Amino acid sequence: MIGKALRDLVYEELPDAEERFYGGRRPMGMYRTKADICWIQPHKTHCNIYFMRGTELTDVDQVLEGTSERFKYAKLRSLDD
């Protein structure tokens, strides 16, 4: 449910985005326009949305996590997050 809401939001913001799915132990959906933009990865208790250039985003509400030099992600446990 959270994953679908995130997917809908991605397409609302990036209607021309291409979607690719990767299966396996940790399935995810990758979204790109001219380059990879973000990916959504569901977990049992939450869903993460990762941003390829997350360190370049302004995070006024301080919701982005991660220690990567490039990626950042937001962890959503409910649709209210």
VOTORFI-85486 format. One record per atom (N, C-alpha, C): residue in three letters; x, y, z; atom name. Coordinates in steps of 0.02 Angstrom, whole numbers, always signed. Example, Ala and Ser with C-alpha at 12.3 -4.5 7.8 and 13.67 -1.06 7.14 Angstrom:
<rs>
@zakol->ALA	X->+660	Y->-284	Z->+390	drenti->N
@zakol->ALA	X->+615	Y->-225	Z->+390	drenti->CA
@zakol->ALA	X->+660	Y->-165	Z->+390	drenti->C
@zakol->SER	X->+642	Y->-112	Z->+354	drenti->N
@zakol->SER	X->+684	Y->-53	Z->+357	drenti->CA
@zakol->SER	X->+645	Y->+2	Z->+394	drenti->C
</rs>
This chain:
<rs>
@zakol->MET	X->+41	Y->-59	Z->+0	drenti->N
@zakol->MET	X->+0	Y->+0	Z->+0	drenti->CA
@zakol->MET	X->+43	Y->+63	Z->+0	drenti->C
@zakol->ILE	X->+94	Y->+65	Z->+43	drenti->N
@zakol->ILE	X->+139	Y->+123	Z->+44	drenti->CA
@zakol->ILE	X->+179	Y->+126	Z->-21	drenti->C
@zakol->GLY	X->+201	Y->+68	Z->-44	drenti->N
@zakol->GLY	X->+239	Y->+66	Z->-106	drenti->CA
@zakol->GLY	X->+199	Y->+92	Z->-165	drenti->C
@zakol->LYS	X->+136	Y->+73	Z->-169	drenti->N
@zakol->LYS	X->+93	Y->+97	Z->-223	drenti->CA
@zakol->LYS	X->+83	Y->+172	Z->-219	drenti->C
@zakol->ALA	X->+74	Y->+198	Z->-158	drenti->N
@zakol->ALA	X->+65	Y->+270	Z->-149	drenti->CA
@zakol->ALA	X->+129	Y->+307	Z->-171	drenti->C
@zakol->LEU	X->+187	Y->+279	Z->-155	drenti->N
@zakol->LEU	X->+250	Y->+310	Z->-177	drenti->CA
@zakol->LEU	X->+257	Y->+308	Z->-253	drenti->C
@zakol->ARG	X->+238	Y->+251	Z->-282	drenti->N
@zakol->ARG	X->+241	Y->+243	Z->-354	drenti->CA
@zakol->ARG	X->+196	Y->+295	Z->-388	drenti->C
@zakol->ASP	X->+135	Y->+303	Z->-362	drenti->N
@zakol->ASP	X->+89	Y->+353	Z->-389	drenti->CA
@zakol->ASP	X->+119	Y->+423	Z->-384	drenti->C
@zakol->LEU	X->+152	Y->+438	Z->-328	drenti->N
@zakol->LEU	X->+183	Y->+503	Z->-319	drenti->CA
@zakol->LEU	X->+239	Y->+514	Z->-369	drenti->C
@zakol->VAL	X->+280	Y->+463	Z->-381	drenti->N
@zakol->VAL	X->+333	Y->+469	Z->-430	drenti->CA
@zakol->VAL	X->+304	Y->+486	Z->-498	drenti->C
@zakol->TYR	X->+251	Y->+451	Z->-518	drenti->N
@zakol->TYR	X->+221	Y->+465	Z->-584	drenti->CA
@zakol->TYR	X->+185	Y->+532	Z->-586	drenti->C
@zakol->GLU	X->+162	Y->+555	Z->-530	drenti->N
@zakol->GLU	X->+131	Y->+622	Z->-527	drenti->CA
@zakol->GLU	X->+184	Y->+675	Z->-540	drenti->C
@zakol->GLU	X->+243	Y->+666	Z->-511	drenti->N
@zakol->GLU	X->+297	Y->+714	Z->-519	drenti->CA
@zakol->GLU	X->+337	Y->+704	Z->-583	drenti->C
@zakol->LEU	X->+342	Y->+641	Z->-605	drenti->N
@zakol->LEU	X->+382	Y->+624	Z->-665	drenti->CA
@zakol->LEU	X->+340	Y->+580	Z->-712	drenti->C
@zakol->PRO	X->+290	Y->+609	Z->-746	drenti->N
@zakol->PRO	X->+245	Y->+568	Z->-786	drenti->CA
@zakol->PRO	X->+279	Y->+529	Z->-842	drenti->C
@zakol->ASP	X->+337	Y->+552	Z->-865	drenti->N
@zakol->ASP	X->+372	Y->+518	Z->-919	drenti->CA
@zakol->ASP	X->+424	Y->+468	Z->-894	drenti->C
@zakol->ALA	X->+426	Y->+456	Z->-830	drenti->N
@zakol->ALA	X->+477	Y->+411	Z->-802	drenti->CA
@zakol->ALA	X->+467	Y->+339	Z->-827	drenti->C
@zakol->GLU	X->+523	Y->+307	Z->-839	drenti->N
@zakol->GLU	X->+523	Y->+235	Z->-854	drenti->CA
@zakol->GLU	X->+528	Y->+197	Z->-789	drenti->C
@zakol->GLU	X->+495	Y->+140	Z->-786	drenti->N
@zakol->GLU	X->+495	Y->+100	Z->-725	drenti->CA
@zakol->GLU	X->+527	Y->+32	Z->-741	drenti->C
@zakol->ARG	X->+574	Y->+11	Z->-699	drenti->N
@zakol->ARG	X->+605	Y->-55	Z->-705	drenti->CA
@zakol->ARG	X->+600	Y->-90	Z->-638	drenti->C
@zakol->PHE	X->+586	Y->-154	Z->-641	drenti->N
@zakol->PHE	X->+581	Y->-194	Z->-579	drenti->CA
@zakol->PHE	X->+639	Y->-241	Z->-574	drenti->C
@zakol->TYR	X->+663	Y->-249	Z->-514	drenti->N
@zakol->TYR	X->+716	Y->-297	Z->-499	drenti->CA
@zakol->TYR	X->+690	Y->-343	Z->-443	drenti->C
@zakol->GLY	X->+693	Y->-407	Z->-454	drenti->N
@zakol->GLY	X->+668	Y->-455	Z->-405	drenti->CA
@zakol->GLY	X->+723	Y->-478	Z->-359	drenti->C
@zakol->GLY	X->+711	Y->-534	Z->-329	drenti->N
@zakol->GLY	X->+761	Y->-562	Z->-283	drenti->CA
@zakol->GLY	X->+741	Y->-554	Z->-211	drenti->C
@zakol->ARG	X->+790	Y->-559	Z->-168	drenti->N
@zakol->ARG	X->+777	Y->-555	Z->-96	drenti->CA
@zakol->ARG	X->+750	Y->-487	Z->-76	drenti->C
@zakol->ARG	X->+772	Y->-435	Z->-108	drenti->N
@zakol->ARG	X->+750	Y->-367	Z->-94	drenti->CA
@zakol->ARG	X->+726	Y->-334	Z->-159	drenti->C
@zakol->PRO	X->+664	Y->-348	Z->-179	drenti->N
@zakol->PRO	X->+640	Y->-319	Z->-242	drenti->CA
@zakol->PRO	X->+634	Y->-244	Z->-238	drenti->C
@zakol->MET	X->+639	Y->-212	Z->-296	drenti->N
@zakol->MET	X->+633	Y->-140	Z->-297	drenti->CA
@zakol->MET	X->+610	Y->-118	Z->-366	drenti->C
@zakol->GLY	X->+581	Y->-58	Z->-369	drenti->N
@zakol->GLY	X->+564	Y->-26	Z->-431	drenti->CA
@zakol->GLY	X->+608	Y->+35	Z->-441	drenti->C
@zakol->MET	X->+641	Y->+39	Z->-499	drenti->N
@zakol->MET	X->+685	Y->+95	Z->-515	drenti->CA
@zakol->MET	X->+650	Y->+141	Z->-564	drenti->C
@zakol->TYR	X->+657	Y->+206	Z->-555	drenti->N
@zakol->TYR	X->+624	Y->+255	Z->-597	drenti->CA
@zakol->TYR	X->+676	Y->+302	Z->-626	drenti->C
@zakol->ARG	X->+670	Y->+315	Z->-691	drenti->N
@zakol->ARG	X->+719	Y->+357	Z->-725	drenti->CA
@zakol->ARG	X->+686	Y->+399	Z->-779	drenti->C
@zakol->THR	X->+717	Y->+455	Z->-794	drenti->N
@zakol->THR	X->+699	Y->+494	Z->-853	drenti->CA
@zakol->THR	X->+760	Y->+489	Z->-898	drenti->C
@zakol->LYS	X->+804	Y->+539	Z->-898	drenti->N
@zakol->LYS	X->+867	Y->+534	Z->-936	drenti->CA
@zakol->LYS	X->+920	Y->+496	Z->-896	drenti->C
@zakol->ALA	X->+910	Y->+493	Z->-832	drenti->N
@zakol->ALA	X->+956	Y->+457	Z->-787	drenti->CA
@zakol->ALA	X->+914	Y->+428	Z->-730	drenti->C
@zakol->ASP	X->+942	Y->+381	Z->-693	drenti->N
@zakol->ASP	X->+906	Y->+354	Z->-636	drenti->CA
@zakol->ASP	X->+892	Y->+410	Z->-586	drenti->C
@zakol->ILE	X->+830	Y->+412	Z->-562	drenti->N
@zakol->ILE	X->+809	Y->+465	Z->-515	drenti->CA
@zakol->ILE	X->+801	Y->+437	Z->-444	drenti->C
@zakol->CYS	X->+762	Y->+383	Z->-438	drenti->N
@zakol->CYS	X->+747	Y->+356	Z->-372	drenti->CA
@zakol->CYS	X->+728	Y->+283	Z->-379	drenti->C
@zakol->TRP	X->+724	Y->+250	Z->-321	drenti->N
@zakol->TRP	X->+697	Y->+182	Z->-320	drenti->CA
@zakol->TRP	X->+659	Y->+172	Z->-256	drenti->C
@zakol->ILE	X->+610	Y->+127	Z->-260	drenti->N
@zakol->ILE	X->+567	Y->+111	Z->-204	drenti->CA
@zakol->ILE	X->+580	Y->+39	Z->-184	drenti->C
@zakol->GLN	X->+591	Y->+29	Z->-120	drenti->N
@zakol->GLN	X->+606	Y->-38	Z->-95	drenti->CA
@zakol->GLN	X->+561	Y->-53	Z->-35	drenti->C
@zakol->PRO	X->+513	Y->-100	Z->-45	drenti->N
@zakol->PRO	X->+469	Y->-119	Z->+10	drenti->CA
@zakol->PRO	X->+503	Y->-165	Z->+60	drenti->C
@zakol->HIS	X->+486	Y->-158	Z->+122	drenti->N
@zakol->HIS	X->+509	Y->-202	Z->+176	drenti->CA
@zakol->HIS	X->+446	Y->-225	Z->+214	drenti->C
@zakol->LYS	X->+454	Y->-270	Z->+261	drenti->N
@zakol->LYS	X->+395	Y->-296	Z->+297	drenti->CA
@zakol->LYS	X->+358	Y->-242	Z->+337	drenti->C
@zakol->THR	X->+395	Y->-197	Z->+369	drenti->N
@zakol->THR	X->+364	Y->-148	Z->+413	drenti->CA
@zakol->THR	X->+365	Y->-77	Z->+387	drenti->C
@zakol->HIS	X->+396	Y->-66	Z->+330	drenti->N
@zakol->HIS	X->+402	Y->+1	Z->+302	drenti->CA
@zakol->HIS	X->+420	Y->-2	Z->+228	drenti->C
@zakol->CYS	X->+426	Y->+56	Z->+198	drenti->N
@zakol->CYS	X->+447	Y->+60	Z->+128	drenti->CA
@zakol->CYS	X->+496	Y->+118	Z->+123	drenti->C
@zakol->ASN	X->+551	Y->+107	Z->+88	drenti->N
@zakol->ASN	X->+601	Y->+160	Z->+79	drenti->CA
@zakol->ASN	X->+597	Y->+187	Z->+8	drenti->C
@zakol->ILE	X->+607	Y->+251	Z->+1	drenti->N
@zakol->ILE	X->+617	Y->+281	Z->-65	drenti->CA
@zakol->ILE	X->+686	Y->+313	Z->-64	drenti->C
@zakol->TYR	X->+728	Y->+290	Z->-110	drenti->N
@zakol->TYR	X->+797	Y->+312	Z->-114	drenti->CA
@zakol->TYR	X->+803	Y->+362	Z->-171	drenti->C
@zakol->PHE	X->+845	Y->+413	Z->-162	drenti->N
@zakol->PHE	X->+857	Y->+463	Z->-212	drenti->CA
@zakol->PHE	X->+930	Y->+459	Z->-234	drenti->C
@zakol->MET	X->+940	Y->+451	Z->-299	drenti->N
@zakol->MET	X->+1008	Y->+442	Z->-325	drenti->CA
@zakol->MET	X->+1054	Y->+500	Z->-308	drenti->C
@zakol->ARG	X->+1029	Y->+560	Z->-309	drenti->N
@zakol->ARG	X->+1069	Y->+619	Z->-293	drenti->CA
@zakol->ARG	X->+1041	Y->+652	Z->-230	drenti->C
@zakol->GLY	X->+1026	Y->+611	Z->-181	drenti->N
@zakol->GLY	X->+994	Y->+634	Z->-120	drenti->CA
@zakol->GLY	X->+1032	Y->+686	Z->-81	drenti->C
@zakol->THR	X->+1098	Y->+683	Z->-85	drenti->N
@zakol->THR	X->+1138	Y->+732	Z->-48	drenti->CA
@zakol->THR	X->+1131	Y->+802	Z->-77	drenti->C
@zakol->GLU	X->+1104	Y->+807	Z->-138	drenti->N
@zakol->GLU	X->+1094	Y->+873	Z->-169	drenti->CA
@zakol->GLU	X->+1025	Y->+902	Z->-154	drenti->C
@zakol->LEU	X->+982	Y->+863	Z->-122	drenti->N
@zakol->LEU	X->+914	Y->+886	Z->-107	drenti->CA
@zakol->LEU	X->+913	Y->+929	Z->-44	drenti->C
@zakol->THR	X->+869	Y->+979	Z->-43	drenti->N
@zakol->THR	X->+858	Y->+1018	Z->+17	drenti->CA
@zakol->THR	X->+809	Y->+979	Z->+60	drenti->C
@zakol->ASP	X->+828	Y->+965	Z->+121	drenti->N
@zakol->ASP	X->+788	Y->+923	Z->+166	drenti->CA
@zakol->ASP	X->+766	Y->+965	Z->+227	drenti->C
@zakol->VAL	X->+720	Y->+1011	Z->+216	drenti->N
@zakol->VAL	X->+698	Y->+1058	Z->+268	drenti->CA
@zakol->VAL	X->+668	Y->+1020	Z->+327	drenti->C
@zakol->ASP	X->+630	Y->+967	Z->+314	drenti->N
@zakol->ASP	X->+597	Y->+929	Z->+369	drenti->CA
@zakol->ASP	X->+642	Y->+875	Z->+397	drenti->C
@zakol->GLN	X->+702	Y->+868	Z->+371	drenti->N
@zakol->GLN	X->+752	Y->+819	Z->+395	drenti->CA
@zakol->GLN	X->+724	Y->+748	Z->+397	drenti->C
@zakol->VAL	X->+695	Y->+727	Z->+341	drenti->N
@zakol->VAL	X->+668	Y->+659	Z->+336	drenti->CA
@zakol->VAL	X->+715	Y->+611	Z->+300	drenti->C
@zakol->LEU	X->+766	Y->+638	Z->+267	drenti->N
@zakol->LEU	X->+812	Y->+595	Z->+230	drenti->CA
@zakol->LEU	X->+865	Y->+566	Z->+276	drenti->C
@zakol->GLU	X->+879	Y->+502	Z->+263	drenti->N
@zakol->GLU	X->+928	Y->+466	Z->+303	drenti->CA
@zakol->GLU	X->+983	Y->+440	Z->+257	drenti->C
@zakol->GLY	X->+1037	Y->+416	Z->+287	drenti->N
@zakol->GLY	X->+1090	Y->+384	Z->+250	drenti->CA
@zakol->GLY	X->+1156	Y->+420	Z->+258	drenti->C
@zakol->THR	X->+1209	Y->+382	Z->+250	drenti->N
@zakol->THR	X->+1277	Y->+409	Z->+258	drenti->CA
@zakol->THR	X->+1316	Y->+408	Z->+193	drenti->C
@zakol->SER	X->+1284	Y->+389	Z->+139	drenti->N
@zakol->SER	X->+1317	Y->+387	Z->+74	drenti->CA
@zakol->SER	X->+1337	Y->+456	Z->+51	drenti->C
@zakol->GLU	X->+1388	Y->+460	Z->+10	drenti->N
@zakol->GLU	X->+1409	Y->+524	Z->-18	drenti->CA
@zakol->GLU	X->+1362	Y->+547	Z->-73	drenti->C
@zakol->ARG	X->+1317	Y->+503	Z->-95	drenti->N
@zakol->ARG	X->+1272	Y->+520	Z->-150	drenti->CA
@zakol->ARG	X->+1199	Y->+506	Z->-136	drenti->C
@zakol->PHE	X->+1183	Y->+446	Z->-111	drenti->N
@zakol->PHE	X->+1114	Y->+426	Z->-100	drenti->CA
@zakol->PHE	X->+1088	Y->+450	Z->-33	drenti->C
@zakol->LYS	X->+1023	Y->+463	Z->-31	drenti->N
@zakol->LYS	X->+986	Y->+473	Z->+32	drenti->CA
@zakol->LYS	X->+919	Y->+440	Z->+23	drenti->C
@zakol->TYR	X->+887	Y->+423	Z->+79	drenti->N
@zakol->TYR	X->+822	Y->+389	Z->+75	drenti->CA
@zakol->TYR	X->+776	Y->+414	Z->+130	drenti->C
@zakol->ALA	X->+712	Y->+405	Z->+117	drenti->N
@zakol->ALA	X->+661	Y->+419	Z->+167	drenti->CA
@zakol->ALA	X->+626	Y->+353	Z->+184	drenti->C
@zakol->LYS	X->+616	Y->+340	Z->+248	drenti->N
@zakol->LYS	X->+584	Y->+280	Z->+272	drenti->CA
@zakol->LYS	X->+512	Y->+297	Z->+291	drenti->C
@zakol->LEU	X->+464	Y->+263	Z->+260	drenti->N
@zakol->LEU	X->+394	Y->+275	Z->+273	drenti->CA
@zakol->LEU	X->+362	Y->+213	Z->+305	drenti->C
@zakol->ARG	X->+334	Y->+223	Z->+364	drenti->N
@zakol->ARG	X->+302	Y->+168	Z->+400	drenti->CA
@zakol->ARG	X->+225	Y->+169	Z->+391	drenti->C
@zakol->SER	X->+199	Y->+226	Z->+367	drenti->N
@zakol->SER	X->+127	Y->+233	Z->+355	drenti->CA
@zakol->SER	X->+117	Y->+286	Z->+300	drenti->C
@zakol->LEU	X->+56	Y->+290	Z->+276	drenti->N
@zakol->LEU	X->+41	Y->+340	Z->+225	drenti->CA
@zakol->LEU	X->+44	Y->+411	Z->+253	drenti->C
@zakol->ASP	X->+41	Y->+417	Z->+319	drenti->N
@zakol->ASP	X->+45	Y->+483	Z->+351	drenti->CA
@zakol->ASP	X->+116	Y->+510	Z->+353	drenti->C
@zakol->ASP	X->+165	Y->+466	Z->+345	drenti->N
@zakol->ASP	X->+235	Y->+488	Z->+346	drenti->CA
@zakol->ASP	X->+248	Y->+529	Z->+284	drenti->C
</rs>
